[in-house]
Amino acid sequence: MAMRADDIRDLLAKTFPQAQIEILDLAGDGNHYKAIITSAQFTGLSRVAQHQLVYAALKGAMDGTNDAQLHALALETKPPS
């Protein structure tokens, strides 16, 4: 079962409560998303470290260990400007 955009946003909002989070369905199929996240928690972190925080927030949704699967997620992360 694929994840819905709202499910992705909810998972991310738990870890990044003050962030601006936008989830785009890239293919219209509910399987290919882009997350745009602006969070002060990213300040001073490399892009790799930012993405690692996002993957940790998704709690295994991309690793095949739960029923609601996220198949493809493009990330755009940044601290506030």
C-alpha distances in whole Angstrom, upper triangle without the diagonal:
4,7,9,13,14,12,13,17,17,16,19,21,22,23,25,26,29,27,26,23,22,18,18,16,18,16,15,12,10,9,13,15,18,19,23,24,28,29,32,31,31,34,36,33,32,29,28,29,27,24,24,24,21,19,20,19,16,16,14,11,12,14,11,12,9,6,5,6,9,10,13,15,19,21,25,26,30,32,34,37
4,7,10,12,10,11,14,15,14,16,19,20,21,22,24,26,24,23,19,18,14,14,12,14,13,12,9,6,6,10,11,14,16,19,21,25,26,29,28,28,31,33,30,30,26,25,26,24,21,22,22,18,17,18,17,14,15,13,10,10,13,11,13,11,8,5,5,6,7,10,12,16,18,21,23,26,29,30,33
4,7,8,6,7,10,11,11,13,15,16,18,19,20,22,20,20,16,15,12,12,11,13,14,13,11,7,7,10,10,13,13,17,18,21,23,26,25,25,28,30,28,27,24,24,24,22,19,19,19,16,15,16,14,11,13,12,8,10,13,12,13,11,9,5,6,6,8,10,11,14,16,19,20,24,26,27,30
4,5,5,7,9,10,11,13,14,16,18,18,19,21,19,18,14,13,10,10,9,12,13,11,10,6,8,10,9,12,12,16,17,20,22,25,25,25,28,31,28,28,25,25,25,22,20,21,20,17,16,18,16,13,15,15,11,13,16,16,17,14,12,9,9,9,11,12,12,15,16,18,20,23,25,26,29
4,5,5,6,9,10,11,12,15,16,16,17,18,16,14,11,9,6,7,7,11,12,11,11,8,9,10,8,9,9,12,14,17,19,22,22,22,25,28,26,26,23,23,23,20,18,20,18,15,15,17,15,12,15,16,13,14,18,18,19,16,15,12,12,10,12,12,11,13,14,15,17,20,22,23,25
4,5,5,6,9,10,10,12,15,15,15,17,15,14,11,10,8,10,11,15,16,14,14,11,13,14,11,13,11,14,14,17,18,22,21,22,25,28,26,27,24,24,24,21,19,21,19,15,16,18,14,13,15,17,14,16,19,19,20,17,16,12,13,12,15,15,14,16,16,17,18,21,22,23,26
4,5,5,6,9,10,11,13,14,15,17,16,15,12,12,10,12,13,16,17,16,15,11,12,14,12,13,12,15,15,18,19,22,21,22,25,28,26,26,23,23,23,20,18,19,17,14,14,15,12,10,12,13,10,13,16,16,16,13,13,9,10,10,13,14,13,16,16,18,18,21,23,24,27
4,5,5,6,9,10,11,12,13,16,14,13,10,10,8,10,11,14,16,15,15,11,11,12,9,10,9,11,12,15,16,19,18,18,22,25,22,22,20,20,19,16,14,15,14,10,11,12,10,7,10,12,9,11,14,15,16,14,14,10,10,8,12,12,10,12,12,14,15,18,19,21,24
4,6,5,6,9,10,10,10,12,10,10,7,8,7,10,12,15,18,17,17,13,14,14,11,11,8,10,10,13,14,17,16,17,20,23,21,22,20,20,19,16,15,16,14,11,13,14,10,10,13,15,12,14,18,19,19,17,17,14,14,12,15,15,12,14,13,14,14,16,17,18,21
4,5,5,6,9,10,10,12,12,12,10,11,11,14,15,19,21,19,19,16,17,17,14,15,12,14,13,15,15,18,17,18,22,25,23,24,22,22,21,18,17,17,15,12,14,14,10,9,12,14,12,15,18,19,18,16,16,13,14,14,17,17,15,17,16,17,17,19,19,20,24
4,6,6,7,9,10,13,12,13,11,13,12,15,16,19,21,21,20,16,16,17,14,14,12,14,12,15,15,17,16,17,20,23,21,22,20,19,18,16,14,14,12,9,10,10,6,6,8,11,10,12,15,16,16,14,15,12,13,12,15,16,14,16,15,16,16,18,19,20,24
4,5,5,6,8,10,9,10,8,10,10,14,16,18,21,21,21,17,17,16,13,13,9,11,9,11,11,14,12,13,17,20,17,19,17,17,15,12,12,12,10,7,9,9,6,7,10,12,11,13,16,18,18,17,18,15,15,13,16,15,13,14,12,13,12,14,15,17,20
4,5,5,5,8,7,9,8,11,12,15,18,20,23,23,23,19,20,19,16,15,12,12,10,11,10,13,12,14,17,20,19,21,19,19,18,15,15,15,12,10,13,12,9,10,12,16,15,17,20,21,21,19,20,17,18,16,20,19,16,17,15,15,14,15,15,16,20
4,6,6,9,10,12,11,14,15,19,21,23,26,25,25,21,22,21,19,18,15,15,13,14,12,14,13,15,18,21,19,21,20,20,18,16,16,15,12,11,13,11,8,10,11,15,14,17,19,21,20,18,20,17,18,17,21,20,18,19,17,18,16,17,17,18,22
4,6,9,9,12,11,15,15,19,21,23,26,26,26,22,22,22,19,17,14,14,11,12,10,12,10,12,15,17,16,18,17,17,14,12,13,12,9,8,11,9,6,9,10,14,14,16,18,21,20,19,21,19,19,17,20,20,17,18,15,16,14,15,15,16,20
4,6,5,8,9,12,14,18,20,22,25,25,26,23,22,21,18,16,13,12,9,9,7,9,8,10,13,16,15,17,16,17,14,11,13,13,9,9,12,11,8,11,13,17,17,18,21,23,23,22,23,21,21,19,22,20,17,17,14,14,12,12,12,13,17
4,6,9,9,13,15,19,22,24,27,27,27,24,24,24,20,19,15,14,11,11,9,10,10,13,15,18,18,20,19,20,18,15,16,17,13,13,16,15,11,14,16,19,19,21,24,26,25,23,25,22,22,21,24,23,20,20,17,17,15,15,14,14,18
4,7,9,13,16,19,22,25,28,28,29,25,26,25,21,19,15,14,10,9,7,8,9,12,13,17,17,20,19,21,18,15,17,18,15,14,18,17,14,17,19,22,22,23,26,28,28,27,28,25,25,23,26,24,21,21,18,16,14,13,11,11,14
4,6,10,13,16,19,21,25,24,26,23,23,22,18,15,12,10,7,5,5,7,8,10,12,16,15,17,16,18,16,13,14,16,13,12,15,16,13,15,18,21,20,21,24,26,26,25,26,23,23,21,23,21,18,17,14,13,10,10,9,9,13
4,7,10,13,17,19,22,22,24,21,22,20,16,14,10,8,6,5,7,10,11,12,14,18,17,19,17,19,18,14,15,18,15,13,17,18,15,16,19,22,21,22,25,27,27,26,27,23,23,20,22,20,17,16,13,12,10,10,10,9,12
4,7,10,13,15,19,19,20,17,18,16,12,10,7,6,5,7,9,12,13,13,16,19,18,19,16,18,18,14,14,16,14,11,14,16,13,13,17,19,17,18,22,24,24,23,23,20,19,17,19,17,14,13,11,10,10,11,12,12,15
4,7,10,12,16,15,17,15,16,14,10,8,6,5,7,9,12,15,16,16,19,22,20,21,18,19,20,16,15,18,16,13,16,18,15,15,19,20,18,18,22,24,25,23,23,19,19,16,18,15,12,12,10,10,11,12,14,14,17
4,7,9,12,12,13,11,12,10,7,6,5,6,9,12,14,18,18,18,21,24,22,22,18,20,20,17,15,18,17,13,15,17,15,13,17,18,15,16,19,21,22,20,20,16,15,12,14,12,10,10,10,10,12,15,17,17,20
4,6,9,9,11,10,11,8,5,5,6,8,11,15,17,21,22,20,23,26,24,23,20,21,22,19,17,20,19,16,17,20,18,16,20,20,17,17,21,22,23,22,21,17,16,13,14,12,10,9,10,11,14,16,19,20,22
4,6,5,7,6,8,6,5,7,9,12,15,18,21,25,25,23,27,29,27,26,22,23,24,21,19,21,21,17,18,21,19,17,20,20,16,16,20,20,22,21,19,16,14,12,12,10,9,10,12,14,17,20,23,23,25
4,6,8,8,8,6,5,7,10,12,16,19,22,26,26,24,27,29,27,25,21,22,24,21,19,22,22,18,19,22,21,18,22,21,18,17,20,21,24,22,21,18,16,13,12,10,9,9,12,13,17,20,23,24,25
4,5,7,8,6,8,10,13,16,19,23,26,29,29,28,31,32,30,28,25,25,27,25,22,24,25,21,21,24,23,20,23,22,19,18,21,21,24,23,21,18,16,13,12,10,11,12,15,17,20,23,27,28,29
4,6,8,8,9,12,14,17,20,23,26,30,30,29,32,34,32,31,27,27,29,26,23,26,26,22,22,25,24,21,24,23,19,19,22,22,24,22,20,17,16,14,13,12,13,14,17,19,22,25,28,29,30
4,5,7,9,13,15,18,21,25,27,31,31,30,33,35,32,31,27,27,29,26,23,25,26,22,21,24,23,20,22,21,17,17,20,19,21,20,17,15,13,12,11,11,13,15,18,20,23,26,29,30,32
4,6,7,11,13,16,19,23,25,28,28,27,31,33,30,29,26,25,26,24,21,23,23,19,18,21,19,16,19,18,14,14,17,16,19,17,15,11,10,9,9,10,11,13,16,18,21,24,27,28,31
4,6,10,13,16,19,22,24,28,27,26,29,31,28,27,24,23,24,22,19,20,21,17,16,19,18,15,17,16,12,11,14,14,16,15,14,11,8,6,6,6,8,11,14,17,20,23,26,28,30
4,7,10,14,16,20,22,26,25,24,27,29,26,24,21,20,22,20,17,19,20,16,15,19,18,15,18,16,13,12,15,15,18,17,17,14,11,8,6,5,6,8,11,14,17,21,24,25,27
4,7,10,13,16,19,22,22,21,24,26,23,22,18,19,20,17,15,17,17,14,14,17,16,13,17,16,13,12,16,17,19,18,17,14,12,8,8,6,5,6,9,11,14,17,20,22,24
4,7,10,13,16,19,19,18,21,23,20,19,15,16,18,15,12,15,16,12,13,16,15,14,17,17,15,14,17,19,21,20,20,17,15,11,11,8,5,4,6,8,11,14,17,18,20
4,6,10,12,16,16,14,18,20,18,17,14,15,16,12,11,14,13,9,11,14,12,12,15,16,14,14,17,19,21,20,20,17,15,12,13,10,7,6,5,6,8,11,14,15,18
4,7,10,13,14,12,15,18,16,16,13,15,15,12,11,14,13,11,13,16,14,14,18,19,17,17,21,23,24,23,24,21,19,16,17,14,10,9,6,5,6,8,11,12,14
4,6,10,10,9,12,15,14,14,12,14,14,10,10,13,11,9,12,14,12,13,17,19,17,18,21,23,24,23,24,21,20,17,19,16,12,11,8,6,5,7,8,10,12
4,7,9,8,10,13,13,14,12,15,14,10,12,15,13,11,15,16,14,16,19,22,21,21,24,27,27,27,28,25,24,21,22,20,16,14,11,8,6,5,5,6,9
4,5,6,8,11,11,13,12,15,13,10,12,14,11,11,15,15,13,16,19,21,21,21,24,27,27,27,28,25,24,22,24,22,18,17,13,11,8,6,5,6,10
4,5,5,9,10,13,13,16,13,11,14,15,12,13,17,17,15,18,21,23,24,24,27,30,30,29,31,28,28,25,27,25,21,20,16,14,10,8,5,6,9
4,6,8,8,11,12,13,11,8,12,12,9,11,14,14,13,16,18,21,21,22,24,27,27,27,29,26,26,23,25,23,20,19,15,14,10,9,7,9,13
4,6,5,8,8,10,8,6,9,11,9,10,13,14,13,16,18,21,21,21,23,27,27,27,29,27,25,23,24,22,18,17,13,11,8,6,5,8,11
4,6,9,10,13,10,9,13,14,12,14,17,17,17,20,22,24,25,25,27,30,30,31,33,30,29,26,28,25,22,20,16,14,10,8,5,8,10
4,7,9,12,10,9,13,14,13,15,18,18,19,22,23,25,26,26,27,31,31,32,34,32,31,28,29,27,23,21,18,16,12,10,8,11,12
4,6,8,6,6,10,10,10,12,15,15,16,19,20,22,23,22,24,27,28,29,31,29,27,25,26,23,20,18,15,14,10,9,9,12,14
4,5,5,6,9,10,11,13,14,16,17,19,21,22,23,21,23,27,27,29,31,29,27,24,24,22,19,17,13,12,10,10,11,14,15
4,5,5,6,9,10,11,12,14,15,17,19,20,20,19,21,24,25,26,29,26,24,21,21,18,15,13,10,9,7,8,10,14,15
4,5,5,6,9,10,11,12,14,16,17,18,19,17,18,22,23,24,27,25,22,19,20,17,15,13,11,11,10,11,13,17,19
4,5,5,6,9,10,11,13,15,16,17,18,17,18,22,23,24,27,25,23,20,21,19,16,15,12,12,10,11,12,16,18
4,5,5,7,9,10,11,13,15,17,17,16,18,22,22,23,25,23,21,19,20,17,14,13,10,9,7,8,9,13,15
4,5,5,6,9,10,11,13,14,14,13,15,18,19,20,22,20,18,15,16,14,11,10,7,8,7,10,12,16,18
4,5,5,6,9,10,11,12,13,12,14,17,18,19,22,20,18,16,17,15,13,13,11,12,11,13,15,18,21
4,6,5,6,9,10,12,14,14,15,18,18,19,22,20,18,16,18,17,14,14,11,12,10,12,13,16,19
4,5,5,6,9,11,11,11,13,17,17,17,19,17,15,13,15,14,11,11,9,10,9,11,13,16,19
4,5,5,7,8,8,8,10,13,14,14,17,15,13,11,13,12,10,11,10,12,12,15,17,20,23
4,5,6,7,9,10,11,14,13,14,17,16,15,13,16,15,13,15,13,15,14,16,18,21,24
4,5,8,9,11,13,15,14,14,17,15,14,13,16,15,13,15,13,15,13,16,17,19,23
4,6,6,8,10,12,12,11,13,11,10,9,12,12,11,13,12,15,14,17,19,21,25
4,6,8,9,11,9,9,12,11,11,11,14,15,14,16,16,18,18,21,22,24,28
4,5,5,7,6,7,10,10,9,9,12,13,13,16,16,19,19,22,24,27,30
4,6,7,7,6,8,7,5,6,9,10,11,14,15,18,18,22,24,26,29
4,6,8,9,10,9,6,5,6,8,9,12,13,17,18,21,24,26,29
4,6,8,10,11,8,8,9,11,12,15,16,20,20,24,26,29,32
4,6,8,9,7,9,9,12,14,17,19,23,23,27,29,32,35
4,7,9,8,11,12,15,16,20,21,24,25,28,30,33,36
4,6,7,10,12,15,16,20,21,24,25,28,30,32,36
4,6,10,12,15,17,20,22,25,26,30,32,34,37
4,7,10,13,14,18,19,22,23,27,29,30,34
4,6,9,11,15,16,20,21,25,27,29,32
4,6,7,11,13,16,18,22,24,26,29
4,7,10,13,17,19,23,26,28,30
4,7,10,13,16,20,23,25,27
4,6,10,12,16,19,21,24
4,7,10,14,17,19,21
4,6,10,13,16,18
4,7,10,13,14
4,7,10,12
4,6,8
4,6
4
